[in-house]
Amino acid sequence: MSEEDIKNDNPEVNDEQPAEKIHPADRHACPRGKLHSFNWLGDVPGQHADDDIVEVLFKNTRKGYYRNSTNIPLEIGDLVAVEASPGHDIGKVSLVGKLVRLQMKKAGVKNETEIKRVFRKARPNDIEKFEEAKARENDTMIRSRKIAESLNLNMKIGDVEYQGDGCKAIFYYIADERVDFRQLIKILADTFKIRVEMKQIGSRQEAGRIGGIGPCGRPLCCASWMTNFVSVATSAARYQDISLNPQKLAGQCAKLKCCLNFEADAYVECVKQLPSREIRLETADATYYHFKTDIFKKELTYSTDKSMPANLVTISADRAFEIIAMNKRGEKPMSLVHDDKETEKPGTQYNDILGQDITRFDKKKKKKKKNHHQNRTEADGSASERSEDDQNNRRRNNDRRDRYRNKGDQQPRQNQNDNSTNESED
């Protein structure tokens, strides 16, 4: 559709409305991304007029809250021109209504702070200037890196974000130590003829800004849903019995993986239900030292040697507590395992959950198969016997035929002899 067709179909559309519009059916869809908030009050009548503050989303995980003092009819997805210092900036409305106050409270924005205003919906010329400024970001970043390298500054400029009107730019940088970039700001301002703002970010924030695929095969958590970065310690790996290999524990940001904290609390709670690893178990024949632990099965493996695996014995946590209590009383069991270790506890045998009918049918099928096999073998045997009988019968018949033939040949000869004797007598 052309712009003329849109204007003919919608007479309310004029040149002052934004060039980018979202279909009304898609406004209530939940947008993807960690910075978006679902407006679950969007279908409640009158919720837009209850609050005049809107949430505006910018580039690089940057949000802002602005007051709609002129009561412009704004909806989620509209491009707006908002107040900046100096000039104006272009952003997209991400949330409206009562939920904006809750988001401000979550972000730590105080009500006493002065809230900037929303000027207007973005016009086509505003969007053109914004697109021109965005096109300059990559070239500005590369040139600024070369300038920082020439000044021997121990920092890395990760990204550049231009303001909507193009008169200001934010330079995001990473540095392990404090950097004096006053000379850098002067050179950048003279080179690009803009106002410069430096903003330091961490390596985790840079990884979340760039994005990528983690070793688990899923998008990075910092790029998909994480907003707050909590420090990760190696103790989280120790609680989970993970090998302290820095190459496996480090993520793409060269820091410890954030997912190490996800299950650390569950492991800590399970470890509290197990005996300490420093406790030795005394028996009548040897002293056992802790070797390894299966946390979720609540099983512990002990060795007779403290430095290497020898005579490994695996017992449950309850049995370990029982032996510890016996050692405190001065008693020593004969062995770590129970004497009746071969007797299984009731309920440990697993049966078919579908019941006994299935097994009974299976047995019948197996019997049928066996009977069929037996019948088949019997049939094969009877067939072989029949074939032997037939052969014997054929042999007998052939012998009889030969006998009859021989008898038939002898009878006429005898008759001839009798006739000859009669003639001689005559």
GIDATA-V625502 format. One record per residue. N is the residue number from 0. RES is the residue in one small letter. OMEGA is omega in whole degrees, -180 to 180 (none if undefined). Layout:
BEGIN
n = <N,N>
res = <RES,RES>
omega = <OMEGA,OMEGA>
END
This chain:
BEGIN
n = <0,1,2,3,4,5,6,7,8,9,10,11,12,13,14,15,16,17,18,19,20,21,22,23,24,25,26,27,28,29,30,31,32,33,34,35,36,37,38,39,40,41,42,43,44,45,46,47,48,49,50,51,52,53,54,55,56,57,58,59,60,61,62,63,64,65,66,67,68,69,70,71,72,73,74,75,76,77,78,79,80,81,82,83,84,85,86,87,88,89,90,91,92,93,94,95,96,97,98,99,100,101,102,103,104,105,106,107,108,109,110,111,112,113,114,115,116,117,118,119,120,121,122,123,124,125,126,127,128,129,130,131,132,133,134,135,136,137,138,139,140,141,142,143,144,145,146,147,148,149,150,151,152,153,154,155,156,157,158,159,160,161,162,163,164,165,166,167,168,169,170,171,172,173,174,175,176,177,178,179,180,181,182,183,184,185,186,187,188,189,190,191,192,193,194,195,196,197,198,199,200,201,202,203,204,205,206,207,208,209,210,211,212,213,214,215,216,217,218,219,220,221,222,223,224,225,226,227,228,229,230,231,232,233,234,235,236,237,238,239,240,241,242,243,244,245,246,247,248,249,250,251,252,253,254,255,256,257,258,259,260,261,262,263,264,265,266,267,268,269,270,271,272,273,274,275,276,277,278,279,280,281,282,283,284,285,286,287,288,289,290,291,292,293,294,295,296,297,298,299,300,301,302,303,304,305,306,307,308,309,310,311,312,313,314,315,316,317,318,319,320,321,322,323,324,325,326,327,328,329,330,331,332,333,334,335,336,337,338,339,340,341,342,343,344,345,346,347,348,349,350,351,352,353,354,355,356,357,358,359,360,361,362,363,364,365,366,367,368,369,370,371,372,373,374,375,376,377,378,379,380,381,382,383,384,385,386,387,388,389,390,391,392,393,394,395,396,397,398,399,400,401,402,403,404,405,406,407,408,409,410,411,412,413,414,415,416,417,418,419,420,421,422,423,424,425>
res = <m,s,e,e,d,i,k,n,d,n,p,e,v,n,d,e,q,p,a,e,k,i,h,p,a,d,r,h,a,c,p,r,g,k,l,h,s,f,n,w,l,g,d,v,p,g,q,h,a,d,d,d,i,v,e,v,l,f,k,n,t,r,k,g,y,y,r,n,s,t,n,i,p,l,e,i,g,d,l,v,a,v,e,a,s,p,g,h,d,i,g,k,v,s,l,v,g,k,l,v,r,l,q,m,k,k,a,g,v,k,n,e,t,e,i,k,r,v,f,r,k,a,r,p,n,d,i,e,k,f,e,e,a,k,a,r,e,n,d,t,m,i,r,s,r,k,i,a,e,s,l,n,l,n,m,k,i,g,d,v,e,y,q,g,d,g,c,k,a,i,f,y,y,i,a,d,e,r,v,d,f,r,q,l,i,k,i,l,a,d,t,f,k,i,r,v,e,m,k,q,i,g,s,r,q,e,a,g,r,i,g,g,i,g,p,c,g,r,p,l,c,c,a,s,w,m,t,n,f,v,s,v,a,t,s,a,a,r,y,q,d,i,s,l,n,p,q,k,l,a,g,q,c,a,k,l,k,c,c,l,n,f,e,a,d,a,y,v,e,c,v,k,q,l,p,s,r,e,i,r,l,e,t,a,d,a,t,y,y,h,f,k,t,d,i,f,k,k,e,l,t,y,s,t,d,k,s,m,p,a,n,l,v,t,i,s,a,d,r,a,f,e,i,i,a,m,n,k,r,g,e,k,p,m,s,l,v,h,d,d,k,e,t,e,k,p,g,t,q,y,n,d,i,l,g,q,d,i,t,r,f,d,k,k,k,k,k,k,k,k,n,h,h,q,n,r,t,e,a,d,g,s,a,s,e,r,s,e,d,d,q,n,n,r,r,r,n,n,d,r,r,d,r,y,r,n,k,g,d,q,q,p,r,q,n,q,n,d,n,s,t,n,e,s,e,d>
omega = <178,180,179,178,178,-180,179,179,-179,-179,-178,-178,177,-177,-178,180,-177,179,-179,-180,179,180,-178,180,-178,-177,-178,177,-178,179,-178,179,-175,-178,-177,178,-179,-179,-178,172,-175,-178,180,-178,175,-176,179,-177,-178,-178,-178,179,-179,177,-177,-177,178,180,172,174,-179,178,176,-179,-172,-178,177,-174,-179,177,176,179,-177,176,-179,-179,180,173,-176,173,-175,-178,178,179,-4,175,-179,-180,-179,178,-178,179,-178,-179,177,174,-174,-176,-180,179,178,178,177,178,179,-180,179,178,-179,-180,-178,-178,-180,-178,180,-170,170,-178,-172,168,-175,177,179,179,174,-180,178,177,-180,178,177,179,179,179,-180,-172,-176,179,179,180,-178,-180,179,176,179,179,179,177,179,178,179,178,-180,-178,178,177,-175,-177,178,179,178,174,-175,-180,176,-178,-179,179,177,179,178,-177,179,179,179,-179,-178,-175,175,-176,179,178,179,-179,179,-179,179,179,179,-176,-174,178,-179,172,-172,173,180,-179,-178,178,178,-179,177,178,177,177,177,179,-179,-179,-180,-180,-179,179,178,-180,-179,176,-178,180,-179,180,-175,-174,-177,177,179,-178,180,-180,-179,-180,178,178,177,177,180,179,-176,179,177,179,-178,177,-176,180,179,-179,-177,176,-179,177,-178,174,177,-177,178,-178,176,180,-173,-176,-177,-180,179,178,-180,179,179,-180,179,-179,-179,177,-180,-179,-178,-177,176,179,-178,174,-177,-176,-176,175,-174,178,-179,180,178,-176,169,-167,-173,172,-178,178,-179,179,-177,180,178,177,-175,-173,-177,179,179,-180,-176,178,-180,-180,178,180,179,178,178,177,180,179,178,177,178,179,177,178,-179,-179,178,178,180,179,180,-178,178,176,179,-176,-177,179,-177,179,178,179,179,178,-177,180,178,-177,-179,178,-176,-177,-178,180,179,177,179,180,179,179,180,178,178,179,180,180,179,179,178,179,-180,178,177,179,178,179,179,178,179,178,179,-180,177,178,180,178,179,178,178,178,179,179,179,178,179,-180,179,179,-180,179,179,178,179,179,-178,-177,180,177,178,179,179,180,179,-180,-179,180,178,-180,-179,179,180,none>
END
